[in-house]
């Protein structure tokens, strides 16, 4: 791994698969505090932060500074929580959930 941080700046992204991919790769993510990233992706996972949300350039700078200066244990905990959280959005989980819905609907 050569990267430590992933930055996503799109405002009101409807979902943000790029963010999910960064999290799955073990990067600390700084994403825009809107849309899918805010509602569904960069959220706590079992009471552990999975990344940072920002809106202004100052907030992005603060989040990046925090990501680069946090302790090793805190950084590792955030990365692991992000990876586990990203796994809930995998193709396998989606297919299984979709199949369960079809079975419940008797389709």
C-alpha positions as CSV (number, residue, x, y, z in Angstrom):
1,X,0.0,0.0,0.0
2,X,1.4,3.3,-1.0
3,X,-1.5,5.6,-0.1
4,X,-2.8,6.4,3.4
5,X,-5.6,8.8,2.6
6,X,-8.4,9.0,0.0
7,X,-10.1,12.3,-0.8
8,X,-13.5,12.6,-2.4
9,X,-14.9,16.1,-3.0
10,X,-18.0,15.7,-5.1
11,X,-21.0,17.5,-3.6
12,X,-24.2,15.5,-3.0
13,X,-22.8,12.3,-4.6
14,X,-25.8,9.9,-4.8
15,X,-23.8,6.9,-3.6
16,X,-20.1,7.0,-3.9
17,X,-18.7,3.7,-5.0
18,X,-15.2,5.3,-5.2
19,X,-15.4,6.0,-1.5
20,X,-16.5,2.4,-0.7
21,X,-13.5,1.2,-2.8
22,X,-11.1,3.5,-0.9
23,X,-12.4,2.2,2.4
24,X,-12.2,-1.4,1.3
25,X,-8.6,-0.8,0.3
26,X,-7.8,0.4,3.9
27,X,-7.5,4.1,3.2
28,X,-8.6,6.8,5.6
29,X,-11.3,8.6,3.7
30,X,-12.2,12.3,3.7
31,X,-15.5,12.8,1.8
32,X,-17.9,15.6,1.2
33,X,-20.4,15.9,4.0
34,X,-23.5,15.4,1.8
35,X,-25.5,12.9,-0.1
36,X,-24.7,9.2,0.1
37,X,-21.3,9.6,1.8
38,X,-23.0,11.4,4.7
39,X,-26.1,9.2,4.9
40,X,-24.8,5.7,4.1
41,X,-21.1,5.4,3.7
42,X,-18.8,7.4,6.0
43,X,-20.8,6.5,9.1
44,X,-19.9,4.9,12.3
45,X,-19.5,1.1,12.2
46,X,-20.1,-0.5,15.6
47,X,-19.4,2.8,17.4
48,X,-16.1,3.3,15.5
49,X,-15.5,6.2,13.0
50,X,-14.9,5.0,9.4
51,X,-13.5,8.3,8.1
52,X,-14.0,12.0,7.9
53,X,-16.6,14.3,6.4
54,X,-15.9,17.8,5.3
55,X,-17.5,20.7,3.4
56,X,-15.1,23.6,3.3
57,X,-11.5,23.7,2.3
58,X,-10.7,24.4,5.9
59,X,-12.6,21.3,7.1
60,X,-10.8,19.2,4.4
61,X,-7.5,20.5,5.6
62,X,-8.4,19.8,9.3
63,X,-9.5,16.3,8.4
64,X,-6.4,15.5,6.4
65,X,-4.2,16.9,9.2
66,X,-6.1,14.7,11.7
67,X,-5.7,11.6,9.5
68,X,-2.0,12.1,9.2
69,X,-1.3,12.9,12.8
70,X,-3.5,10.4,14.6
71,X,-1.8,7.6,16.5
72,X,-1.2,4.3,15.0
73,X,-3.8,2.4,17.0
74,X,-6.5,4.9,16.3
75,X,-5.6,4.9,12.6
76,X,-5.7,1.1,12.4
77,X,-9.0,1.0,14.2
78,X,-10.5,3.5,11.7
79,X,-9.1,1.6,8.7
80,X,-10.5,-1.7,10.0
81,X,-13.9,-0.3,10.8
82,X,-14.0,1.3,7.3
83,X,-13.1,-2.1,5.7
84,X,-15.7,-3.9,7.7
85,X,-18.3,-1.3,6.9
86,X,-17.4,-1.4,3.2
87,X,-18.0,-5.1,3.1
88,X,-21.7,-4.6,3.9
89,X,-21.9,-2.9,0.4
90,X,-20.3,-5.7,-1.5
91,X,-21.8,-7.5,-4.6
92,X,-22.1,-10.7,-2.5
93,X,-24.1,-9.0,0.3
94,X,-26.2,-7.1,-2.3
95,X,-27.1,-10.3,-4.2
96,X,-27.9,-12.2,-1.0
97,X,-30.2,-9.4,0.2
98,X,-31.9,-9.1,-3.2
99,X,-32.5,-12.9,-3.2
100,X,-34.0,-12.7,0.3
101,X,-36.4,-9.9,-0.8
102,X,-37.5,-11.9,-3.8
103,X,-38.1,-15.0,-1.7
104,X,-40.1,-13.0,0.8
105,X,-42.2,-11.6,-2.0
106,X,-42.6,-15.1,-3.5
107,X,-41.1,-14.0,-6.8
